Amino acid sequence: MKTYSLKQRFYLFLAGTVFPALVYCFGVTWRVKFVNNEAENAGPPLVWAFWHARLLPLVYYYRRRGIVVLVSRSFDGEITARVLHRMGFRT
């Protein structure tokens, strides 16, 4: 079990509570248009690659679908994983 400083534990608390709420609040204001998304509806599993700057809209749009996400084992990855878990993703 990894030990975290008080400051890190505070960030992890926010990642599990406040950050997902912020993603949802931002998400309800976004308008998304997908172009050429036939592969998504084709059926077989997909592997996606995207820039980090595009993470939040994807987290909101694809929430609660049981999608599995690869996350690094760093502290930043732990924050990301906690937000993703609260939004319905698996890591």
DSSP file (Angstrom, degrees, kcal/mol; ACC not computed):
  #  RESIDUE AA STRUCTURE BP1 BP2  ACC     N-H-->O    O-->H-N    N-H-->O    O-->H-N    TCO  KAPPA ALPHA  PHI   PSI    X-CA   Y-CA   Z-CA
    1    1 A M              0   0    0      0, 0.0     2,-0.2     0, 0.0     0, 0.0   0.000 360.0 360.0 360.0 129.5    0.0    0.0    0.0
    2    2 A K        -     0   0    0      1,-0.0     2,-0.4     0, 0.0     0, 0.0  -0.572 360.0-138.5 -80.8 141.1    1.4    3.4   -1.0
    3    3 A T        -     0   0    0     -2,-0.2     2,-0.3     0, 0.0    -1,-0.0  -0.830  17.2-160.9-102.3 141.7    1.5    6.1    1.6
    4    4 A Y        -     0   0    0     -2,-0.4     2,-0.0     1,-0.1     0, 0.0  -0.878  19.4-112.1-121.0 151.4    0.5    9.7    0.7
    5    5 A S     >  -     0   0    0     -2,-0.3     4,-2.6     1,-0.1     5,-0.2  -0.219  39.1-101.2 -70.5 169.4    1.2   13.0    2.3
    6    6 A L  H  > S+     0   0    0      1,-0.2     4,-2.0     2,-0.2     5,-0.1   0.908 125.1  50.5 -59.7 -42.9   -1.6   15.0    3.9
    7    7 A K  H  > S+     0   0    0      1,-0.2     4,-2.0     2,-0.2    -1,-0.2   0.912 111.2  48.1 -62.4 -43.4   -1.7   17.3    0.8
    8    8 A Q  H  > S+     0   0    0      1,-0.2     4,-2.4     2,-0.2    -2,-0.2   0.897 109.3  52.7 -65.2 -40.0   -1.8   14.3   -1.5
    9    9 A R  H  X S+     0   0    0     -4,-2.6     4,-2.2     1,-0.2    -1,-0.2   0.873 107.3  53.1 -63.3 -35.8   -4.6   12.7    0.5
   10   10 A F  H  X S+     0   0    0     -4,-2.0     4,-2.4     2,-0.2    -1,-0.2   0.929 109.4  48.0 -63.5 -44.9   -6.6   15.9    0.2
   11   11 A Y  H  X S+     0   0    0     -4,-2.0     4,-2.3     1,-0.2    -2,-0.2   0.886 110.8  51.5 -62.5 -38.7   -6.2   15.9   -3.6
   12   12 A L  H  X S+     0   0    0     -4,-2.4     4,-1.3     2,-0.2    -1,-0.2   0.877 108.0  52.1 -66.3 -36.8   -7.3   12.2   -3.6
   13   13 A F  H  X S+     0   0    0     -4,-2.2     4,-1.0     2,-0.2     3,-0.4   0.935 110.7  47.6 -61.5 -46.3  -10.3   13.2   -1.6
   14   14 A L  H ><>S+     0   0    0     -4,-2.4     5,-2.7     1,-0.2     3,-0.6   0.889 107.1  57.6 -61.3 -38.7  -11.2   15.9   -4.1
   15   15 A A  H 3<5S+     0   0    0     -4,-2.3    -1,-0.2     1,-0.2    -2,-0.2   0.816 110.7  43.2 -62.6 -30.8  -10.7   13.4   -6.9
   16   16 A G  H 3<5S+     0   0    0     -4,-1.3    -1,-0.2    -3,-0.4    -2,-0.2   0.608 132.5  14.4 -90.4 -12.0  -13.3   11.1   -5.5
   17   17 A T  T <X5S+     0   0    0     -4,-1.0     4,-0.9    -3,-0.6    -3,-0.2   0.693 128.3  29.2-125.3 -64.6  -15.8   13.8   -4.6
   18   18 A V  H  >5S+     0   0    0     -4,-0.4     4,-2.2    -5,-0.3     5,-0.2   0.913 112.0  57.8 -77.1 -44.8  -15.5   17.3   -6.0
   19   19 A F  H  ><S+     0   0    0     -5,-2.7     4,-2.4     1,-0.2     5,-0.2   0.903 105.8  49.2 -59.3 -45.2  -13.7   16.6   -9.4
   20   20 A P  H  > S+     0   0    0      0, 0.0     4,-2.2     0, 0.0    -1,-0.2   0.891 110.6  52.2 -61.3 -35.9  -16.4   14.3  -10.8
   21   21 A A  H  X S+     0   0    0     -4,-0.9     4,-2.5     2,-0.2    -2,-0.2   0.895 109.4  49.5 -64.8 -39.0  -19.1   16.8   -9.8
   22   22 A L  H  X S+     0   0    0     -4,-2.2     4,-2.7     2,-0.2     5,-0.3   0.904 108.3  52.8 -65.8 -41.1  -17.2   19.5  -11.7
   23   23 A V  H  X S+     0   0    0     -4,-2.4     4,-2.8     1,-0.2    -2,-0.2   0.926 111.5  46.9 -59.4 -43.7  -16.8   17.3  -14.8
   24   24 A Y  H  X S+     0   0    0     -4,-2.2     4,-2.0     2,-0.2    -2,-0.2   0.924 111.0  51.1 -64.5 -44.1  -20.6   16.8  -14.7
   25   25 A C  H  < S+     0   0    0     -4,-2.5     4,-0.4     1,-0.2    -2,-0.2   0.907 115.8  41.6 -61.3 -42.4  -21.3   20.5  -14.2
   26   26 A F  H >X S+     0   0    0     -4,-2.7     3,-1.6     1,-0.2     4,-0.6   0.917 111.0  58.7 -67.6 -42.3  -19.1   21.3  -17.2
   27   27 A G  H >< S+     0   0    0     -4,-2.8     3,-1.0     1,-0.3    -2,-0.2   0.837  96.4  59.0 -59.9 -37.3  -20.4   18.4  -19.2
   28   28 A V  T 3< S+     0   0    0     -4,-2.0    -1,-0.3     1,-0.2    -2,-0.2   0.687 106.6  50.6 -68.4 -14.6  -24.0   19.5  -19.2
   29   29 A T  T <4 S+     0   0    0     -3,-1.6    -1,-0.2    -4,-0.4     2,-0.2   0.590  92.3  95.7 -95.2 -12.2  -23.0   22.8  -20.8
   30   30 A W    <<  -     0   0    0     -3,-1.0     2,-0.5    -4,-0.6    -3,-0.0  -0.532  59.0-153.6 -82.8 144.1  -21.0   21.2  -23.7
   31   31 A R        -     0   0    0     -2,-0.2     2,-0.4     2,-0.0    -3,-0.0  -0.983  17.5-165.9-113.8 123.6  -22.4   20.5  -27.1
   32   32 A V        -     0   0    0     -2,-0.5     2,-0.5    25,-0.0    -2,-0.0  -0.912  11.7-172.3-116.9 135.3  -20.7   17.6  -28.8
   33   33 A K        -     0   0    0     -2,-0.4     2,-0.4     2,-0.0    -2,-0.0  -0.986  10.9-155.6-126.1 121.4  -20.9   16.6  -32.5
   34   34 A F        -     0   0    0     -2,-0.5     2,-0.4     3,-0.0     3,-0.2  -0.818   6.4-162.1 -98.0 133.7  -19.3   13.4  -33.6
   35   35 A V  S    S-     0   0    0     -2,-0.4    -2,-0.0     1,-0.2     0, 0.0  -0.953  70.9  -1.8-116.1 132.5  -18.3   13.1  -37.2
   36   36 A N  S    S+     0   0    0     -2,-0.4     3,-0.4     1,-0.1    -1,-0.2   0.933  75.8 153.0  56.9  52.0  -17.6    9.7  -38.8
   37   37 A N    >>  +     0   0    0     -3,-0.2     4,-0.9     1,-0.2     3,-0.6  -0.058  24.0 122.6-101.2  32.7  -18.3    7.6  -35.7
   38   38 A E  H >>  +     0   0    0      1,-0.2     4,-0.6     2,-0.2     3,-0.5   0.855  67.5  62.4 -61.4 -35.0  -19.4    4.5  -37.5
   39   39 A A  H >4 S+     0   0    0     -3,-0.4     3,-0.7     1,-0.2     4,-0.5   0.844  97.0  58.5 -61.5 -33.7  -16.6    2.4  -35.7
   40   40 A E  H <4 S+     0   0    0     -3,-0.6     3,-0.4     1,-0.2    -1,-0.2   0.875 112.1  39.2 -63.1 -36.9  -18.2    3.2  -32.4
   41   41 A N  H << S+     0   0    0     -4,-0.9    -1,-0.2    -3,-0.5    -2,-0.2   0.435  92.2  90.4 -93.0  -0.2  -21.5    1.6  -33.4
   42   42 A A  S << S-     0   0    0     -3,-0.7    -1,-0.2    -4,-0.6    -2,-0.1   0.763  90.2-126.2 -72.4 -25.9  -19.9   -1.3  -35.4
   43   43 A G  S    S+     0   0    0     -4,-0.5    -1,-0.1    -3,-0.4     3,-0.1  -0.336  70.5 103.1 116.5 -54.4  -19.8   -3.7  -32.4
   44   44 A P  S    S-     0   0    0      0, 0.0    -1,-0.3     0, 0.0    -2,-0.1  -0.263  83.0 -86.0 -68.3 156.7  -16.3   -5.0  -31.8
   45   45 A P        -     0   0    0      0, 0.0     2,-0.3     0, 0.0    -5,-0.0  -0.210  46.2-146.0 -59.3 149.9  -14.2   -3.5  -29.0
   46   46 A L        -     0   0    0     -3,-0.1     2,-0.5    -6,-0.1    -6,-0.0  -0.848  11.1-148.2-118.0 152.9  -12.2   -0.4  -29.8
   47   47 A V        -     0   0    0     -2,-0.3     2,-0.3     2,-0.0     0, 0.0  -0.992  24.8-164.8-116.6 121.8   -8.9    0.9  -28.7
   48   48 A W        -     0   0    0     -2,-0.5     2,-0.4     2,-0.0    -2,-0.0  -0.803  11.9-169.3-108.7 148.0   -8.9    4.7  -28.6
   49   49 A A        +     0   0    0     -2,-0.3     2,-0.3     2,-0.0    -2,-0.0  -0.998  20.0 154.3-131.2 138.3   -6.0    7.1  -28.5
   50   50 A F        -     0   0    0     -2,-0.4     2,-0.2     0, 0.0     5,-0.0  -0.975  44.3 -88.0-156.6 164.9   -6.4   10.8  -27.8
   51   51 A W    >   -     0   0    0     -2,-0.3     3,-2.0     1,-0.1     4,-0.1  -0.491  36.7-119.5 -77.6 149.0   -4.7   13.9  -26.5
   52   52 A H  G >  S+     0   0    0      1,-0.3     3,-2.0     2,-0.2     4,-0.4   0.818 111.3  67.7 -57.5 -31.6   -4.9   14.6  -22.7
   53   53 A A  G 3  S+     0   0    0      1,-0.3    -1,-0.3     2,-0.1     3,-0.2   0.697  99.0  52.0 -63.8 -17.1   -6.6   18.0  -23.6
   54   54 A R  G <> S+     0   0    0     -3,-2.0     4,-1.2     1,-0.1    -1,-0.3   0.292  82.4  98.0 -99.6   8.6   -9.6   16.0  -24.9
   55   55 A L  H <> S+     0   0    0     -3,-2.0     4,-2.6     1,-0.2     5,-0.2   0.932  74.5  54.4 -67.4 -48.9  -10.0   13.9  -21.8
   56   56 A L  H  > S+     0   0    0     -4,-0.4     4,-2.3     1,-0.2     5,-0.2   0.909 107.7  47.3 -60.1 -47.7  -12.8   15.7  -19.9
   57   57 A P  H  > S+     0   0    0      0, 0.0     4,-2.8     0, 0.0    -1,-0.2   0.902 114.5  48.8 -60.8 -36.6  -15.4   15.8  -22.7
   58   58 A L  H  X S+     0   0    0     -4,-1.2     4,-2.6     2,-0.2    -2,-0.2   0.899 108.8  52.8 -68.0 -39.2  -14.8   12.1  -23.4
   59   59 A V  H  < S+     0   0    0     -4,-2.6     4,-0.2     2,-0.2    -1,-0.2   0.916 114.4  42.8 -61.7 -42.4  -15.1   11.3  -19.7
   60   60 A Y  H >< S+     0   0    0     -4,-2.3     3,-1.1    -5,-0.2    -2,-0.2   0.954 116.6  45.3 -68.4 -48.9  -18.5   13.1  -19.6
   61   61 A Y  H 3< S+     0   0    0     -4,-2.8    -2,-0.2     1,-0.2    -1,-0.2   0.879 120.5  38.0 -66.0 -38.6  -19.9   11.7  -22.8
   62   62 A Y  T >< S+     0   0    0     -4,-2.6     3,-0.7    -5,-0.2     5,-0.4   0.147  85.7 137.2-101.2  19.3  -18.9    8.1  -22.3
   63   63 A R  T <   +     0   0    0     -3,-1.1    25,-0.2     1,-0.2    -3,-0.1  -0.233  65.0  17.5 -64.4 154.7  -19.6    7.9  -18.5
   64   64 A R  T 3  S+     0   0    0     23,-2.2    -1,-0.2     1,-0.1    24,-0.2   0.799  89.5 110.8  54.8  37.6  -21.3    4.9  -17.0
   65   65 A R  S <  S-     0   0    0     -3,-0.7    -1,-0.1    23,-0.2    24,-0.1   0.331  87.2-114.3-116.5   3.2  -20.7    2.6  -20.0
   66   66 A G        +     0   0    0     22,-1.1    23,-0.2     1,-0.2     2,-0.1   0.742  54.8 167.2  72.3  22.6  -18.2    0.2  -18.3
   67   67 A I        -     0   0    0     -5,-0.4    23,-2.9    21,-0.2     2,-0.4  -0.455  31.9-131.6 -71.8 142.3  -15.3    1.3  -20.5
   68   68 A V  B     -a   90   0A   0     21,-0.2     2,-0.4    -2,-0.1    23,-0.2  -0.835  22.6-165.4 -98.7 132.3  -11.8    0.2  -19.3
   69   69 A V        -     0   0    0     21,-3.0     2,-0.6    -2,-0.4    15,-0.0  -0.949  18.6-131.7-121.4 136.2   -9.1    2.9  -19.3
   70   70 A L        -     0   0    0     -2,-0.4     2,-0.4     0, 0.0    21,-0.1  -0.775  32.4-178.2 -85.6 123.1   -5.4    2.5  -19.0
   71   71 A V        -     0   0    0     -2,-0.6     6,-0.1    20,-0.4     7,-0.0  -0.956  27.1-110.8-126.8 141.3   -4.0    4.8  -16.3
   72   72 A S        -     0   0    0     -2,-0.4     9,-0.2     1,-0.1     8,-0.1  -0.222  23.6-121.7 -67.2 161.0   -0.4    5.3  -15.2
   73   73 A R  S    S+     0   0    0      4,-0.1    -1,-0.1     5,-0.0     2,-0.1   0.119  78.0 108.3 -91.5  21.2    0.7    4.2  -11.8
   74   74 A S  S  > S-     0   0    0      1,-0.1     4,-1.8     4,-0.0     5,-0.1  -0.308  88.8 -99.9 -87.2 175.6    1.8    7.7  -10.8
   75   75 A F  H  > S+     0   0    0      2,-0.2     4,-2.0     1,-0.2     5,-0.2   0.914 126.8  51.7 -62.8 -42.4    0.1   10.0   -8.3
   76   76 A D  H  > S+     0   0    0      1,-0.2     4,-2.5     2,-0.2    -1,-0.2   0.885 107.9  53.1 -60.4 -37.8   -1.5   11.9  -11.2
   77   77 A G  H  > S+     0   0    0      2,-0.2     4,-2.8     1,-0.2    -1,-0.2   0.863 105.5  53.7 -64.5 -36.1   -2.7    8.5  -12.5
   78   78 A E  H  X S+     0   0    0     -4,-1.8     4,-2.1     2,-0.2    -2,-0.2   0.904 109.2  48.2 -65.2 -41.2   -4.3    7.8   -9.1
   79   79 A I  H  X S+     0   0    0     -4,-2.0     4,-2.1     2,-0.2    -2,-0.2   0.948 113.6  47.3 -61.7 -48.2   -6.2   11.1   -9.2
   80   80 A T  H  X S+     0   0    0     -4,-2.5     4,-2.7     1,-0.2    -2,-0.2   0.914 110.5  52.4 -59.2 -44.4   -7.3   10.3  -12.8
   81   81 A A  H  X S+     0   0    0     -4,-2.8     4,-2.7     1,-0.2    -1,-0.2   0.882 108.0  50.9 -61.6 -39.5   -8.4    6.8  -11.8
   82   82 A R  H  X S+     0   0    0     -4,-2.1     4,-1.9     2,-0.2    -1,-0.2   0.904 111.7  46.6 -67.4 -40.4  -10.5    8.0   -8.9
   83   83 A V  H  X S+     0   0    0     -4,-2.1     4,-1.4     2,-0.2    -2,-0.2   0.941 113.5  49.6 -63.6 -45.7  -12.3   10.5  -11.1
   84   84 A L  H  <>S+     0   0    0     -4,-2.7     5,-2.7     1,-0.2     4,-0.3   0.903 108.4  52.5 -61.2 -42.4  -12.8    7.8  -13.7
   85   85 A H  H ><5S+     0   0    0     -4,-2.7     3,-1.4     1,-0.2    -1,-0.2   0.915 108.8  50.2 -60.2 -42.5  -14.2    5.3  -11.2
   86   86 A R  H 3<5S+     0   0    0     -4,-1.9    -1,-0.2     1,-0.3    -2,-0.2   0.775 108.7  53.4 -67.2 -24.3  -16.7    7.8  -10.0
   87   87 A M  T 3<5S-     0   0    0     -4,-1.4   -23,-2.2    -3,-0.3    -1,-0.3   0.400 127.5 -96.8 -91.8   2.7  -17.8    8.5  -13.6
   88   88 A G  T < 5S+     0   0    0     -3,-1.4   -22,-1.1    -4,-0.3    -3,-0.2   0.607  80.7 128.3  98.2  12.7  -18.4    4.8  -14.2
   89   89 A F      < -     0   0    0     -5,-2.7     2,-0.3   -23,-0.2    -1,-0.3  -0.579  49.1-135.4 -95.0 162.3  -15.2    3.7  -15.9
   90   90 A R  B      a   68   0A   0    -23,-2.9   -21,-3.0    -2,-0.2    -5,-0.0  -0.890 360.0 360.0-112.2 149.7  -12.9    0.8  -14.9
   91   91 A T              0   0    0     -2,-0.3   -20,-0.4   -23,-0.2    -1,-0.1   0.350 360.0 360.0-126.2 360.0   -9.2    1.0  -14.7
